[in-house]
Amino acid sequence: MIPYGRQSVGDLDVEAVTAVLRGDWLTTGPAVAAFEAELARRTGGVPCVSVSSGTAALHVAYAAAGVGAGDEVVMSPMTFVATAATAAQLGARVVFADVSDDVPVLDPGAAEAAVTSRTRAVTAVDYAGHPADYDALRKITDRGGQLLLSDAAHALGSSWHGVPVGALADLTTFSFFPTKNVTTAEGGAVAVSDPDLLERARAFRCHGLVRDTGRMRRPDEGGWHQEVHAFGLNYRLPDVLCALGMSQLERLEAFKRRRARLVERYDELLADVPGLRLPHVRPGADPMWHLYAVRVLDGRRREVYDRMRAAGVGVQVNYLPVYLHPVFEDLGYRRGLCPAAEEFYDEQLSLPLFPGLSDSDQDQVVDALRGILI
Ligand SMILES: *Cc1c(COP(=O)(O)O)cnc(C)c1O
């Protein structure tokens, strides 16, 4: 089976990890700060806090933003459940606003209509690596005083009108799961420039521990003393995995080029296939493509999915609109809430896309699809 996504781990990655395994630090050591500094070079200099997953990154970002009971968070439903689950876990009410038709990212008009006096944050999702419209979203959050969040689990390496993802929102989250643009096995990060939000994100990652005597309530307790002023969790990304991340980041540009080339080939090879709608790119977007997401028209998505799988092509569907998960249905959310997202879901199919996909494997994917649709 040709998978829809796959990590690209080479000898240099293995050497980087084994070097740390043989050293003095397994968890928080020098590779953590080094990885965060390297990441910040890809986010336009915005400081990054590494964490143990993309889900942890979202939890940290919402916690740093002060999201809690009584708050609403407006977000796109065309995402993995974690974008919403983490806000719900903090007690917030999730308000889903629809996506646009050309690119399935948060529609600024829908987001604006969903914002109320209770909205604390608006979360965009850079679906497939294509940045949301951060200029329009920023205008809305500036007017209403909300924080703008970006779930950029797909989009490390993308930019919008020349500004790298990571520098477009108040808080941006990344995932380093194996199928994502770079991997640390499990891992993630939050990019945040405001010093107070940054401090809160760092604290939440490590139990909320305060170690700076200047900020302590009991500064004279003794050299061992550390204290907690606000609850946090253990979301640290170990040194071993930060070393893998460092090594992976060195290939980010090469990964981006290979993904772009494969997207270009799909665009060419599928241009004349009937019953398909290929991904659109907005002016100003420079995506690092995480997914190649086509739309299968005429109600044939289920059939095409099953037949592609039977032909040994591991296509995927990304995603069930989040509010159709039973956990949200049980809270009263219903089909019909975001028609554009639902229509997209009904037609969506992710074709294999990863740096190690060869041209001949890609040709096999294209032939299988052509064979079904032509
Ligand atoms: C992968 C992903 C996450 C979660 O990241 P993990 O590292 O798997 O916890 C969140 N949001 C989106 C859009 C994702 O694709």
The ligand as an SDF file (V2000), in Angstrom:
LIG
                    3D

 15 15  0  0  0  0  0  0  0  0999 V2000
   -2.0010   16.5570   13.3200 C   0  0  0  0  0  0  0  0  0  0  0  0
   -2.9150   17.6530   13.6720 C   0  0  0  0  0  0  0  0  0  0  0  0
   -3.1380   18.0600   14.9980 C   0  0  0  0  0  0  0  0  0  0  0  0
   -2.6430   17.2770   16.1800 C   0  0  0  0  0  0  0  0  0  0  0  0
   -1.2800   17.0710   16.1900 O   0  0  0  0  0  0  0  0  0  0  0  0
   -0.6590   15.8010   16.9730 P   0  0  0  0  0  0  0  0  0  0  0  0
    0.8180   16.0690   16.9020 O   0  0  0  0  0  0  0  0  0  0  0  0
   -1.0750   14.5800   16.2360 O   0  0  0  0  0  0  0  0  0  0  0  0
   -1.1750   15.8440   18.3740 O   0  0  0  0  0  0  0  0  0  0  0  0
   -3.9200   19.1760   15.2240 C   0  0  0  0  0  0  0  0  0  0  0  0
   -4.4730   19.8570   14.2130 N   0  0  0  0  0  0  0  0  0  0  0  0
   -4.3050   19.4820   12.9380 C   0  0  0  0  0  0  0  0  0  0  0  0
   -4.9230   20.3050   11.8560 C   0  0  0  0  0  0  0  0  0  0  0  0
   -3.5430   18.3670   12.6220 C   0  0  0  0  0  0  0  0  0  0  0  0
   -3.3990   17.9860   11.3530 O   0  0  0  0  0  0  0  0  0  0  0  0
  1  2  1  0
  2  3  1  0
  2 14  2  0
  3  4  1  0
  3 10  2  0
  4  5  1  0
  5  6  1  0
  6  7  2  0
  6  8  1  0
  6  9  1  0
 10 11  1  0
 11 12  2  0
 12 13  1  0
 12 14  1  0
 14 15  1  0
M  END
$$$$
